[in-house]
């Protein structure tokens, strides 16, 4: 899952981004409304966490514009105004999918992000399998030959992408786009190091194979 946080309060944005990344979610951050719109045009985000009171372009206008995109993200709108009329306006008039008033508890925001992701037109299956490997995404659990394997959030997200690809290679660029942040260079050693650690935890060299010019593939 990839989420864009559009929030001009830097401390709040960093706190939310950190929490989402710990939950194996790839996160980008925009501080202005026009930046958020541009990033949504360039990247297919699953969820947009959108503050209504953004500079340059308001969150209301961002919501209207991203709704017209070919593949719009689900929108979770944040606002300091928590009265019912504002909530109804955000949901009915602006087209937001969900609405939260500030201040909020992060566990609730995380739960709402997951719910919005599951509302996607083609939600991913909860349990994915390939040979000896089984992943339950909702429980955040991975089994190899029936035994649990402890993975870091990045390793878990990489494995999920490889399992979801149905045996087709996944490029480094796609891994970076989905698992890391937009500013990470696809050629960085971070991708290779994460895949190497994951390969070891899954059972050795044959579990994940590298294909020159195509990326990585999970082998059964």
TIRO-2110 file (N, C-alpha, C; in Angstrom, 1 decimal):
// TIRO-2110
0.8, -1.2, 0.0, N, 1, A
0.0, 0.0, 0.0, CA, 1, A
0.9, 1.3, 0.0, C, 1, A
0.5, 2.3, -0.7, N, 2, A
1.2, 3.5, -0.8, CA, 2, A
0.2, 4.7, -0.4, C, 2, A
0.7, 5.5, 0.6, N, 3, A
-0.1, 6.6, 1.1, CA, 3, A
0.6, 7.9, 0.9, C, 3, A
-0.2, 8.9, 0.6, N, 4, A
0.3, 10.3, 0.6, CA, 4, A
-0.3, 11.1, 1.7, C, 4, A
0.5, 11.7, 2.5, N, 5, A
0.1, 12.6, 3.6, CA, 5, A
0.2, 14.0, 3.2, C, 5, A
-0.9, 14.7, 3.1, N, 6, A
-0.9, 16.1, 2.7, CA, 6, A
-1.2, 16.9, 3.9, C, 6, A
-0.1, 17.4, 4.6, N, 7, A
-0.2, 18.1, 5.9, CA, 7, A
0.9, 19.1, 6.0, C, 7, A
0.6, 20.4, 6.3, N, 8, A
1.6, 21.4, 6.4, CA, 8, A
2.2, 21.5, 7.8, C, 8, A
1.6, 20.8, 8.8, N, 9, A
2.2, 20.8, 10.2, CA, 9, A
3.3, 19.7, 10.2, C, 9, A
4.5, 20.1, 10.1, N, 10, A
5.6, 19.2, 9.9, CA, 10, A
5.7, 18.1, 11.0, C, 10, A
5.6, 18.5, 12.2, N, 11, A
5.7, 17.5, 13.3, CA, 11, A
4.6, 16.5, 13.2, C, 11, A
3.4, 16.9, 13.0, N, 12, A
2.3, 15.9, 12.8, CA, 12, A
2.5, 15.0, 11.6, C, 12, A
2.9, 15.6, 10.5, N, 13, A
3.2, 14.8, 9.3, CA, 13, A
4.2, 13.8, 9.5, C, 13, A
5.3, 14.2, 10.2, N, 14, A
6.4, 13.2, 10.5, CA, 14, A
5.9, 12.1, 11.4, C, 14, A
5.1, 12.5, 12.4, N, 15, A
4.6, 11.5, 13.3, CA, 15, A
3.7, 10.4, 12.7, C, 15, A
2.8, 10.9, 11.8, N, 16, A
1.9, 10.0, 11.1, CA, 16, A
2.7, 9.2, 10.1, C, 16, A
3.6, 9.8, 9.4, N, 17, A
4.4, 9.0, 8.4, CA, 17, A
5.2, 7.9, 9.1, C, 17, A
5.8, 8.3, 10.2, N, 18, A
6.6, 7.3, 11.0, CA, 18, A
5.8, 6.1, 11.4, C, 18, A
4.6, 6.4, 11.9, N, 19, A
3.7, 5.3, 12.3, CA, 19, A
3.2, 4.4, 11.2, C, 19, A
2.9, 5.0, 10.1, N, 20, A
2.5, 4.2, 8.9, CA, 20, A
3.6, 3.4, 8.4, C, 20, A
4.8, 3.9, 8.3, N, 21, A
6.0, 3.1, 7.9, CA, 21, A
6.2, 1.9, 8.8, C, 21, A
6.0, 2.1, 10.1, N, 22, A
6.2, 1.0, 11.0, CA, 22, A
5.2, -0.1, 10.7, C, 22, A
4.1, 0.3, 10.1, N, 23, A
3.0, -0.7, 9.7, CA, 23, A
3.2, -1.2, 8.3, C, 23, A
4.4, -1.1, 7.8, N, 24, A
4.8, -1.6, 6.4, CA, 24, A
4.1, -0.9, 5.3, C, 24, A
3.8, 0.4, 5.5, N, 25, A
3.1, 1.2, 4.4, CA, 25, A
4.1, 2.2, 3.9, C, 25, A
4.2, 2.3, 2.6, N, 26, A
5.1, 3.3, 1.9, CA, 26, A
4.4, 4.6, 2.0, C, 26, A
5.1, 5.6, 2.4, N, 27, A
4.6, 6.9, 2.6, CA, 27, A
5.3, 8.1, 1.9, C, 27, A
4.6, 9.0, 1.3, N, 28, A
5.2, 10.2, 0.8, CA, 28, A
4.5, 11.4, 1.5, C, 28, A
5.1, 12.5, 1.6, N, 29, A
4.5, 13.7, 2.3, CA, 29, A
4.5, 14.9, 1.4, C, 29, A
3.4, 15.6, 1.4, N, 30, A
3.3, 16.9, 0.7, CA, 30, A
2.9, 18.0, 1.7, C, 30, A
3.5, 19.2, 1.6, N, 31, A
3.2, 20.2, 2.6, CA, 31, A
2.3, 21.3, 2.1, C, 31, A
2.0, 21.3, 0.8, N, 32, A
1.1, 22.3, 0.2, CA, 32, A
0.1, 21.5, -0.7, C, 32, A
-1.0, 22.2, -0.9, N, 33, A
-2.1, 21.6, -1.7, CA, 33, A
-1.7, 21.4, -3.2, C, 33, A
-0.9, 22.3, -3.8, N, 34, A
-0.5, 22.1, -5.2, CA, 34, A
0.5, 21.0, -5.3, C, 34, A
1.3, 20.8, -4.3, N, 35, A
2.3, 19.7, -4.3, CA, 35, A
1.5, 18.4, -4.2, C, 35, A
0.5, 18.3, -3.3, N, 36, A
-0.3, 17.1, -3.2, CA, 36, A
-1.0, 16.7, -4.5, C, 36, A
-1.5, 17.7, -5.2, N, 37, A
-2.2, 17.4, -6.4, CA, 37, A
-1.2, 16.9, -7.5, C, 37, A
0.0, 17.5, -7.5, N, 38, A
1.0, 17.1, -8.5, CA, 38, A
1.5, 15.7, -8.2, C, 38, A
1.7, 15.4, -7.0, N, 39, A
2.1, 14.0, -6.6, CA, 39, A
1.1, 13.0, -6.9, C, 39, A
-0.2, 13.3, -6.7, N, 40, A
-1.3, 12.4, -7.1, CA, 40, A
-1.4, 12.2, -8.6, C, 40, A
-1.0, 13.2, -9.3, N, 41, A
-1.0, 13.0, -10.8, CA, 41, A
0.1, 12.1, -11.3, C, 41, A
1.2, 12.1, -10.5, N, 42, A
2.4, 11.3, -10.9, CA, 42, A
2.4, 9.9, -10.4, C, 42, A
1.7, 9.7, -9.3, N, 43, A
1.8, 8.4, -8.6, CA, 43, A
0.4, 7.9, -8.2, C, 43, A
0.1, 6.7, -8.4, N, 44, A
-1.2, 6.1, -8.1, CA, 44, A
-1.2, 5.7, -6.6, C, 44, A
-1.6, 6.6, -5.7, N, 45, A
-1.7, 6.4, -4.3, CA, 45, A
-3.0, 5.6, -4.0, C, 45, A
-2.8, 4.7, -3.0, N, 46, A
-4.0, 4.0, -2.5, CA, 46, A
-4.9, 4.8, -1.6, C, 46, A
-4.2, 5.6, -0.8, N, 47, A
-5.0, 6.5, 0.2, CA, 47, A
-4.3, 7.8, 0.3, C, 47, A
-5.1, 8.9, 0.3, N, 48, A
-4.6, 10.2, 0.5, CA, 48, A
-5.1, 10.7, 1.9, C, 48, A
-4.2, 11.0, 2.8, N, 49, A
-4.6, 11.6, 4.1, CA, 49, A
-4.4, 13.1, 3.9, C, 49, A
-5.5, 13.8, 3.9, N, 50, A
-5.6, 15.2, 3.4, CA, 50, A
-6.1, 16.1, 4.4, C, 50, A
-5.2, 17.1, 4.8, N, 51, A
-5.6, 18.2, 5.7, CA, 51, A
-6.4, 19.2, 4.9, C, 51, A
-7.5, 19.7, 5.5, N, 52, A
-8.3, 20.6, 4.7, CA, 52, A
-7.7, 22.0, 4.6, C, 52, A
-6.9, 22.4, 5.6, N, 53, A
-6.3, 23.7, 5.7, CA, 53, A
-4.9, 23.8, 5.2, C, 53, A
-4.7, 23.4, 3.9, N, 54, A
-3.4, 23.5, 3.3, CA, 54, A
-3.1, 24.8, 2.7, C, 54, A
-1.8, 25.2, 2.7, N, 55, A
-1.5, 26.5, 2.0, CA, 55, A
-1.4, 26.3, 0.4, C, 55, A
-1.4, 27.4, -0.3, N, 56, A
-1.4, 27.5, -1.7, CA, 56, A
-2.7, 27.0, -2.4, C, 56, A
-3.1, 25.7, -2.1, N, 57, A
-4.3, 25.2, -2.6, CA, 57, A
-5.0, 24.5, -1.4, C, 57, A
-6.2, 24.8, -1.1, N, 58, A
-6.9, 24.2, 0.0, CA, 58, A
-7.1, 22.7, -0.2, C, 58, A
-7.3, 22.0, 1.0, N, 59, A
-7.6, 20.6, 0.9, CA, 59, A
-8.9, 20.3, 0.2, C, 59, A
-9.8, 21.2, 0.3, N, 60, A
-11.1, 21.0, -0.4, CA, 60, A
-10.9, 21.0, -1.9, C, 60, A
-10.1, 21.9, -2.4, N, 61, A
-9.8, 21.9, -3.9, CA, 61, A
-9.0, 20.7, -4.3, C, 61, A
-8.1, 20.3, -3.5, N, 62, A
-7.3, 19.1, -3.8, CA, 62, A
-8.2, 17.9, -3.9, C, 62, A
-9.1, 17.8, -3.0, N, 63, A
-10.0, 16.6, -3.0, CA, 63, A
-10.9, 16.6, -4.3, C, 63, A
-11.4, 17.8, -4.7, N, 64, A
-12.2, 17.9, -5.9, CA, 64, A
-11.3, 17.5, -7.1, C, 64, A
-10.1, 17.9, -7.2, N, 65, A
-9.3, 17.7, -8.3, CA, 65, A
-8.8, 16.2, -8.4, C, 65, A
-8.4, 15.6, -7.3, N, 66, A
-7.9, 14.2, -7.4, CA, 66, A
-9.1, 13.3, -7.7, C, 66, A
-10.3, 13.7, -7.4, N, 67, A
-11.4, 12.9, -7.7, CA, 67, A
-11.6, 12.7, -9.2, C, 67, A
-11.1, 13.6, -10.0, N, 68, A
-11.2, 13.6, -11.4, CA, 68, A
-10.1, 12.7, -12.1, C, 68, A
-9.2, 12.2, -11.3, N, 69, A
-8.1, 11.5, -11.9, CA, 69, A
-8.6, 10.1, -12.3, C, 69, A
-7.9, 9.5, -13.3, N, 70, A
-8.3, 8.2, -13.8, CA, 70, A
-8.4, 7.1, -12.7, C, 70, A
-7.4, 7.2, -11.8, N, 71, A
-7.4, 6.2, -10.7, CA, 71, A
-7.2, 7.0, -9.4, C, 71, A
-8.3, 7.6, -8.9, N, 72, A
-8.2, 8.5, -7.7, CA, 72, A
-7.9, 7.7, -6.4, C, 72, A
-7.1, 8.2, -5.5, N, 73, A
-7.0, 7.6, -4.2, CA, 73, A
-8.2, 7.7, -3.3, C, 73, A
-8.3, 6.8, -2.4, N, 74, A
-9.3, 7.0, -1.3, CA, 74, A
-8.8, 8.2, -0.5, C, 74, A
-9.8, 9.0, -0.1, N, 75, A
-9.4, 10.3, 0.6, CA, 75, A
-9.9, 10.2, 2.1, C, 75, A
-8.9, 10.3, 3.0, N, 76, A
-9.2, 10.5, 4.4, CA, 76, A
-8.9, 11.9, 4.8, C, 76, A
-10.0, 12.7, 5.0, N, 77, A
-9.8, 14.1, 5.3, CA, 77, A
-9.6, 14.4, 6.7, C, 77, A
-8.7, 15.3, 7.0, N, 78, A
-8.4, 15.7, 8.4, CA, 78, A
-8.8, 17.2, 8.6, C, 78, A
-9.3, 17.6, 9.7, N, 79, A
-9.7, 19.0, 9.9, CA, 79, A
-9.8, 19.3, 11.4, C, 79, A
-9.5, 20.5, 11.7, N, 80, A
-9.6, 21.0, 13.1, CA, 80, A
-11.1, 21.2, 13.5, C, 80, A
-12.0, 21.4, 12.5, N, 81, A
-13.4, 21.6, 12.7, CA, 81, A
-14.1, 20.2, 12.7, C, 81, A
-14.6, 19.9, 13.9, N, 82, A
-15.1, 18.6, 14.1, CA, 82, A
-16.7, 18.5, 14.2, C, 82, A
-17.4, 19.6, 13.8, N, 83, A
-18.8, 19.6, 14.0, CA, 83, A
-19.4, 18.8, 12.8, C, 83, A
-20.6, 18.3, 13.0, N, 84, A
-21.3, 17.4, 12.1, CA, 84, A
-21.5, 18.0, 10.7, C, 84, A
-21.8, 19.3, 10.6, N, 85, A
-22.0, 19.9, 9.3, CA, 85, A
-20.8, 19.9, 8.5, C, 85, A
-19.6, 20.1, 9.1, N, 86, A
-18.4, 20.1, 8.3, CA, 86, A
-18.1, 18.6, 7.8, C, 86, A
-18.4, 17.7, 8.7, N, 87, A
-18.2, 16.3, 8.3, CA, 87, A
-19.1, 15.9, 7.1, C, 87, A
-20.3, 16.3, 7.1, N, 88, A
-21.3, 16.0, 6.0, CA, 88, A
-20.8, 16.7, 4.8, C, 88, A
-20.3, 17.9, 4.9, N, 89, A
-19.9, 18.7, 3.7, CA, 89, A
-18.7, 18.0, 3.1, C, 89, A
-17.7, 17.5, 3.9, N, 90, A
-16.6, 16.8, 3.4, CA, 90, A
-16.9, 15.5, 2.7, C, 90, A
-17.8, 14.8, 3.2, N, 91, A
-18.2, 13.5, 2.7, CA, 91, A
-19.1, 13.6, 1.4, C, 91, A
-20.1, 14.5, 1.5, N, 92, A
-21.1, 14.6, 0.4, CA, 92, A
-20.7, 15.6, -0.7, C, 92, A
-20.2, 16.7, -0.3, N, 93, A
-19.9, 17.8, -1.3, CA, 93, A
-18.5, 17.6, -1.9, C, 93, A
-17.6, 17.3, -1.1, N, 94, A
-16.2, 17.2, -1.6, CA, 94, A
-15.8, 15.8, -2.1, C, 94, A
-16.6, 14.8, -1.7, N, 95, A
-16.3, 13.4, -2.2, CA, 95, A
-15.2, 12.7, -1.4, C, 95, A
-15.0, 13.1, -0.1, N, 96, A
-14.0, 12.4, 0.7, CA, 96, A
-14.6, 11.0, 1.1, C, 96, A
-13.8, 10.0, 1.3, N, 97, A
-14.3, 8.7, 1.7, CA, 97, A
-14.4, 8.6, 3.2, C, 97, A
-13.6, 9.4, 3.9, N, 98, A
-13.7, 9.3, 5.4, CA, 98, A
-13.3, 10.7, 5.9, C, 98, A
-13.5, 10.9, 7.2, N, 99, A
-13.3, 12.2, 7.8, CA, 99, A
-12.9, 12.0, 9.3, C, 99, A
-11.8, 12.7, 9.7, N, 100, A
-11.4, 12.7, 11.1, CA, 100, A
-11.1, 14.1, 11.6, C, 100, A
-11.5, 14.3, 12.8, N, 101, A
-11.3, 15.6, 13.4, CA, 101, A
-10.0, 15.6, 14.2, C, 101, A
-9.2, 16.7, 14.2, N, 102, A
-8.0, 16.8, 15.0, CA, 102, A
-8.4, 17.3, 16.4, C, 102, A
-7.7, 16.9, 17.4, N, 103, A
-6.7, 15.8, 17.4, CA, 103, A
-7.3, 14.4, 17.3, C, 103, A
-6.4, 13.5, 16.9, N, 104, A
-6.9, 12.1, 16.8, CA, 104, A
-5.9, 11.1, 17.3, C, 104, A
-6.3, 9.9, 17.6, N, 105, A
-5.4, 8.9, 18.0, CA, 105, A
-4.9, 8.1, 16.8, C, 105, A
-3.5, 7.9, 16.8, N, 106, A
-3.0, 7.3, 15.6, CA, 106, A
-3.5, 5.9, 15.3, C, 106, A
-3.7, 5.1, 16.3, N, 107, A
-4.3, 3.7, 16.0, CA, 107, A
-5.6, 3.8, 15.2, C, 107, A
-6.4, 4.8, 15.5, N, 108, A
-7.7, 4.9, 14.8, CA, 108, A
-7.4, 5.4, 13.4, C, 108, A
-6.5, 6.3, 13.1, N, 109, A
-6.1, 6.7, 11.8, CA, 109, A
-5.6, 5.5, 11.0, C, 109, A
-4.7, 4.7, 11.6, N, 110, A
-4.2, 3.5, 10.9, CA, 110, A
-5.3, 2.6, 10.5, C, 110, A
-6.2, 2.3, 11.4, N, 111, A
-7.3, 1.4, 11.1, CA, 111, A
-8.2, 2.0, 10.0, C, 111, A
-8.4, 3.3, 10.0, N, 112, A
-9.2, 3.9, 8.9, CA, 112, A
-8.5, 3.8, 7.5, C, 112, A
-7.2, 3.9, 7.5, N, 113, A
-6.4, 3.8, 6.3, CA, 113, A
-6.5, 2.4, 5.8, C, 113, A
-6.4, 1.4, 6.7, N, 114, A
-6.6, 0.0, 6.2, CA, 114, A
-8.0, -0.3, 5.7, C, 114, A
-9.0, 0.3, 6.3, N, 115, A
-10.3, 0.1, 5.8, CA, 115, A
-10.5, 0.7, 4.4, C, 115, A
-10.0, 1.9, 4.2, N, 116, A
-10.1, 2.5, 2.9, CA, 116, A
-9.4, 1.7, 1.9, C, 116, A
-8.2, 1.2, 2.2, N, 117, A
-7.5, 0.3, 1.2, CA, 117, A
-8.3, -0.9, 0.8, C, 117, A
-9.0, -1.5, 1.8, N, 118, A
-9.8, -2.7, 1.5, CA, 118, A
-11.0, -2.3, 0.6, C, 118, A
-11.4, -1.0, 0.6, N, 119, A
-12.5, -0.6, -0.2, CA, 119, A
-12.2, -0.4, -1.7, C, 119, A
-10.9, -0.6, -2.0, N, 120, A
-10.4, -0.5, -3.4, CA, 120, A
-11.2, -1.4, -4.3, C, 120, A
-11.4, -1.0, -5.6, N, 121, A
-12.2, -1.8, -6.6, CA, 121, A
-11.8, -3.3, -6.6, C, 121, A
-10.5, -3.6, -6.5, N, 122, A
-10.0, -4.9, -6.5, CA, 122, A
-9.1, -5.1, -5.3, C, 122, A
-9.6, -5.3, -4.1, N, 123, A
-8.8, -5.4, -2.9, CA, 123, A
-7.9, -6.6, -3.0, C, 123, A
-6.7, -6.5, -2.5, N, 124, A
-5.8, -7.7, -2.5, CA, 124, A
-6.3, -8.8, -1.5, C, 124, A
-6.1, -10.1, -1.8, N, 125, A
-6.5, -11.1, -0.9, CA, 125, A
-5.7, -11.0, 0.4, C, 125, A
-6.3, -11.4, 1.5, N, 126, A
-5.6, -11.4, 2.8, CA, 126, A
-4.5, -12.4, 2.9, C, 126, A
-4.7, -13.6, 2.4, N, 127, A
-3.7, -14.7, 2.5, CA, 127, A
-3.2, -14.9, 1.1, C, 127, A
-1.8, -14.9, 1.0, N, 128, A
-1.1, -15.2, -0.2, CA, 128, A
-0.2, -16.4, 0.0, C, 128, A
-0.1, -17.3, -1.0, N, 129, A
0.8, -18.5, -0.9, CA, 129, A
1.6, -18.7, -2.1, C, 129, A
2.8, -19.2, -1.9, N, 130, A
3.7, -19.6, -3.0, CA, 130, A
4.6, -20.7, -2.5, C, 130, A
4.3, -21.9, -2.9, N, 131, A
5.2, -23.1, -2.4, CA, 131, A
5.1, -23.2, -0.9, C, 131, A
6.3, -23.1, -0.3, N, 132, A
6.4, -23.3, 1.1, CA, 132, A
6.0, -22.0, 1.9, C, 132, A
5.8, -20.9, 1.2, N, 133, A
5.6, -19.6, 1.9, CA, 133, A
4.1, -19.3, 2.0, C, 133, A
3.7, -18.8, 3.1, N, 134, A
2.3, -18.3, 3.3, CA, 134, A
2.3, -17.0, 4.0, C, 134, A
1.6, -16.0, 3.5, N, 135, A
1.5, -14.7, 4.2, CA, 135, A
0.0, -14.4, 4.5, C, 135, A
-0.3, -14.1, 5.8, N, 136, A
-1.6, -13.5, 6.1, CA, 136, A
-1.3, -12.0, 6.4, C, 136, A
-1.8, -11.2, 5.4, N, 137, A
-1.5, -9.8, 5.5, CA, 137, A
-2.2, -9.1, 6.7, C, 137, A
-3.5, -9.5, 6.9, N, 138, A
-4.2, -8.9, 8.0, CA, 138, A
-3.6, -9.2, 9.4, C, 138, A
-3.1, -10.4, 9.5, N, 139, A
-2.5, -10.8, 10.8, CA, 139, A
-1.0, -10.4, 10.9, C, 139, A
-0.5, -9.9, 9.7, N, 140, A
0.9, -9.6, 9.6, CA, 140, A
1.8, -10.8, 10.0, C, 140, A
1.5, -11.9, 9.4, N, 141, A
2.2, -13.2, 9.8, CA, 141, A
2.7, -13.8, 8.5, C, 141, A
3.9, -14.4, 8.6, N, 142, A
4.5, -15.2, 7.5, CA, 142, A
4.9, -16.5, 8.0, C, 142, A
4.5, -17.6, 7.3, N, 143, A
4.9, -18.9, 7.6, CA, 143, A
5.7, -19.5, 6.5, C, 143, A
6.8, -20.2, 6.9, N, 144, A
7.6, -21.0, 5.9, CA, 144, A
7.6, -22.4, 6.4, C, 144, A
7.1, -23.3, 5.6, N, 145, A
6.9, -24.7, 6.0, CA, 145, A
6.1, -24.8, 7.3, C, 145, A
5.1, -23.9, 7.5, N, 146, A
4.3, -23.9, 8.7, CA, 146, A
4.9, -23.3, 9.9, C, 146, A
6.1, -22.8, 9.8, N, 147, A
6.7, -22.1, 10.9, CA, 147, A
6.8, -20.6, 10.8, C, 147, A
6.5, -19.9, 11.8, N, 148, A
6.5, -18.4, 11.7, CA, 148, A
7.9, -17.8, 11.5, C, 148, A
8.0, -16.8, 10.6, N, 149, A
9.2, -16.2, 10.3, CA, 149, A
9.1, -14.7, 10.7, C, 149, A
10.0, -14.2, 11.4, N, 150, A
10.0, -12.8, 11.9, CA, 150, A
10.6, -11.9, 10.8, C, 150, A
9.8, -11.0, 10.2, N, 151, A
10.3, -10.1, 9.2, CA, 151, A
10.2, -8.6, 9.7, C, 151, A
11.1, -7.8, 9.2, N, 152, A
11.0, -6.3, 9.4, CA, 152, A
9.8, -5.8, 8.6, C, 152, A
9.3, -4.6, 8.9, N, 153, A
8.3, -4.0, 8.0, CA, 153, A
8.7, -3.9, 6.5, C, 153, A
9.9, -3.5, 6.2, N, 154, A
10.3, -3.5, 4.8, CA, 154, A
10.4, -4.8, 4.2, C, 154, A
10.9, -5.8, 4.9, N, 155, A
11.0, -7.2, 4.4, CA, 155, A
9.6, -7.7, 4.1, C, 155, A
8.7, -7.5, 5.0, N, 156, A
7.3, -7.9, 4.9, CA, 156, A
6.6, -7.3, 3.7, C, 156, A
6.8, -6.0, 3.5, N, 157, A
6.3, -5.3, 2.3, CA, 157, A
6.8, -5.8, 1.0, C, 157, A
8.1, -6.1, 1.0, N, 158, A
8.8, -6.6, -0.3, CA, 158, A
8.2, -8.0, -0.6, C, 158, A
8.1, -8.9, 0.5, N, 159, A
7.6, -10.2, 0.2, CA, 159, A
6.1, -10.1, -0.3, C, 159, A
5.3, -9.2, 0.3, N, 160, A
3.9, -9.1, -0.1, CA, 160, A
3.9, -8.7, -1.6, C, 160, A
4.7, -7.8, -2.1, N, 161, A
4.7, -7.4, -3.5, CA, 161, A
5.2, -8.6, -4.4, C, 161, A
6.2, -9.4, -3.9, N, 162, A
6.6, -10.5, -4.7, CA, 162, A
5.5, -11.6, -4.8, C, 162, A
4.9, -11.9, -3.7, N, 163, A
3.8, -12.8, -3.7, CA, 163, A
2.6, -12.4, -4.6, C, 163, A
2.3, -11.1, -4.5, N, 164, A
1.1, -10.6, -5.3, CA, 164, A
1.4, -10.5, -6.8, C, 164, A
2.7, -10.6, -7.2, N, 165, A
3.0, -10.5, -8.6, CA, 165, A
2.7, -11.8, -9.3, C, 165, A
2.4, -12.9, -8.6, N, 166, A
2.0, -14.2, -9.3, CA, 166, A
3.2, -14.8, -10.0, C, 166, A
4.4, -14.7, -9.5, N, 167, A
5.5, -15.3, -10.1, CA, 167, A
6.3, -14.5, -11.1, C, 167, A
5.7, -13.3, -11.5, N, 168, A
6.4, -12.5, -12.4, CA, 168, A
7.4, -11.6, -11.7, C, 168, A
8.5, -11.3, -12.4, N, 169, A
9.6, -10.4, -11.8, CA, 169, A
9.0, -9.0, -11.4, C, 169, A
9.5, -8.5, -10.3, N, 170, A
9.1, -7.2, -9.8, CA, 170, A
10.4, -6.3, -9.9, C, 170, A
10.3, -5.2, -10.6, N, 171, A
11.5, -4.4, -10.9, CA, 171, A
11.9, -3.6, -9.6, C, 171, A
13.1, -3.2, -9.5, N, 172, A
13.6, -2.4, -8.4, CA, 172, A
12.8, -1.1, -8.3, C, 172, A
12.5, -0.5, -9.5, N, 173, A
11.7, 0.7, -9.4, CA, 173, A
10.4, 0.5, -8.8, C, 173, A
9.7, -0.6, -9.1, N, 174, A
8.4, -0.9, -8.5, CA, 174, A
8.5, -1.2, -7.0, C, 174, A
9.6, -1.9, -6.6, N, 175, A
9.8, -2.1, -5.2, CA, 175, A
10.0, -0.8, -4.5, C, 175, A
10.8, 0.1, -5.0, N, 176, A
11.0, 1.4, -4.4, CA, 176, A
9.7, 2.2, -4.4, C, 176, A
8.9, 2.2, -5.5, N, 177, A
7.7, 3.0, -5.5, CA, 177, A
6.7, 2.5, -4.5, C, 177, A
6.6, 1.2, -4.2, N, 178, A
5.6, 0.7, -3.4, CA, 178, A
6.1, 0.6, -1.9, C, 178, A
7.3, 0.3, -1.7, N, 179, A
7.8, -0.1, -0.3, CA, 179, A
8.5, 1.1, 0.3, C, 179, A
9.3, 1.8, -0.5, N, 180, A
10.1, 2.9, 0.1, CA, 180, A
9.4, 4.3, -0.3, C, 180, A
10.2, 5.3, -0.3, N, 181, A
9.7, 6.7, -0.6, CA, 181, A
10.1, 7.1, -1.9, C, 181, A
9.4, 8.1, -2.5, N, 182, A
9.6, 8.5, -3.9, CA, 182, A
11.0, 9.0, -4.1, C, 182, A
11.7, 9.5, -3.1, N, 183, A
13.1, 10.1, -3.3, CA, 183, A
14.2, 9.1, -3.3, C, 183, A
13.9, 7.8, -3.0, N, 184, A
15.0, 6.8, -2.9, CA, 184, A
15.4, 6.4, -4.3, C, 184, A
16.7, 6.4, -4.6, N, 185, A
17.2, 5.9, -5.9, CA, 185, A
17.0, 4.4, -6.1, C, 185, A
16.4, 4.0, -7.2, N, 186, A
16.1, 2.6, -7.4, CA, 186, A
17.4, 1.7, -7.4, C, 186, A
18.6, 2.4, -7.7, N, 187, A
19.8, 1.7, -7.7, CA, 187, A
20.5, 1.6, -6.4, C, 187, A
19.9, 2.2, -5.3, N, 188, A
20.5, 2.2, -4.0, CA, 188, A
20.7, 0.7, -3.5, C, 188, A
21.7, 0.6, -2.6, N, 189, A
22.0, -0.8, -2.1, CA, 189, A
20.9, -1.2, -1.1, C, 189, A
20.0, -0.2, -0.7, N, 190, A
19.0, -0.6, 0.3, CA, 190, A
18.0, -1.7, -0.2, C, 190, A
17.7, -1.6, -1.5, N, 191, A
16.8, -2.6, -2.1, CA, 191, A
17.5, -4.0, -2.1, C, 191, A
18.7, -4.0, -2.6, N, 192, A
19.5, -5.3, -2.6, CA, 192, A
19.7, -5.9, -1.2, C, 192, A
20.0, -5.0, -0.3, N, 193, A
20.3, -5.5, 1.1, CA, 193, A
19.0, -6.1, 1.7, C, 193, A
17.9, -5.4, 1.5, N, 194, A
16.6, -5.9, 2.0, CA, 194, A
16.2, -7.2, 1.4, C, 194, A
16.4, -7.4, 0.1, N, 195, A
16.1, -8.6, -0.6, CA, 195, A
17.0, -9.7, -0.1, C, 195, A
18.3, -9.4, 0.1, N, 196, A
19.2, -10.4, 0.6, CA, 196, A
18.9, -10.9, 2.0, C, 196, A
18.5, -10.0, 2.9, N, 197, A
18.1, -10.5, 4.2, CA, 197, A
16.8, -11.3, 4.1, C, 197, A
15.9, -10.9, 3.3, N, 198, A
14.6, -11.6, 3.2, CA, 198, A
14.9, -13.0, 2.6, C, 198, A
15.7, -13.1, 1.6, N, 199, A
16.1, -14.4, 1.0, CA, 199, A
16.6, -15.3, 2.0, C, 199, A
17.5, -14.8, 2.9, N, 200, A
18.1, -15.7, 3.9, CA, 200, A
17.0, -16.2, 4.9, C, 200, A
16.1, -15.3, 5.3, N, 201, A
15.0, -15.7, 6.3, CA, 201, A
14.1, -16.7, 5.7, C, 201, A
13.9, -16.6, 4.3, N, 202, A
12.9, -17.5, 3.7, CA, 202, A
13.5, -18.9, 3.4, C, 202, A
14.8, -19.0, 3.6, N, 203, A
15.4, -20.4, 3.4, CA, 203, A
16.6, -20.5, 2.5, C, 203, A
17.1, -19.4, 1.9, N, 204, A
18.3, -19.5, 1.2, CA, 204, A
18.3, -18.9, -0.2, C, 204, A
19.4, -19.1, -1.0, N, 205, A
19.5, -18.4, -2.3, CA, 205, A
18.4, -18.7, -3.3, C, 205, A
17.8, -19.9, -3.3, N, 206, A
16.9, -20.2, -4.3, CA, 206, A
15.5, -19.6, -4.2, C, 206, A
15.2, -19.0, -3.0, N, 207, A
13.8, -18.5, -2.8, CA, 207, A
13.5, -17.2, -3.6, C, 207, A
14.5, -16.4, -3.7, N, 208, A
14.3, -15.1, -4.5, CA, 208, A
15.4, -15.0, -5.6, C, 208, A
15.0, -15.0, -6.8, N, 209, A
16.0, -14.9, -7.9, CA, 209, A
16.0, -13.5, -8.5, C, 209, A
17.2, -13.1, -8.9, N, 210, A
17.4, -11.8, -9.6, CA, 210, A
17.5, -12.0, -11.1, C, 210, A
16.8, -11.2, -11.8, N, 211, A
16.7, -11.3, -13.3, CA, 211, A
17.2, -9.9, -13.8, C, 211, A
18.4, -9.9, -14.5, N, 212, A
19.0, -8.7, -15.0, CA, 212, A
18.0, -7.9, -15.9, C, 212, A
17.8, -6.7, -15.5, N, 213, A
16.9, -5.8, -16.3, CA, 213, A
15.5, -6.0, -16.0, C, 213, A
15.1, -7.0, -15.2, N, 214, A
13.7, -7.2, -14.9, CA, 214, A
13.3, -7.1, -13.5, C, 214, A
14.3, -7.4, -12.6, N, 215, A
14.0, -7.3, -11.2, CA, 215, A
14.1, -8.6, -10.4, C, 215, A
13.3, -8.8, -9.4, N, 216, A
13.3, -10.0, -8.5, CA, 216, A
12.1, -10.8, -8.7, C, 216, A
12.2, -12.1, -8.5, N, 217, A
11.1, -13.0, -8.6, CA, 217, A
11.1, -14.0, -7.5, C, 217, A
10.0, -14.3, -6.9, N, 218, A
9.9, -15.3, -5.9, CA, 218, A
9.7, -16.7, -6.6, C, 218, A
10.5, -17.7, -6.2, N, 219, A
10.5, -19.0, -6.7, CA, 219, A
9.8, -19.9, -5.8, C, 219, A
9.0, -20.8, -6.3, N, 220, A
8.2, -21.8, -5.4, CA, 220, A
9.1, -22.8, -4.8, C, 220, A
END
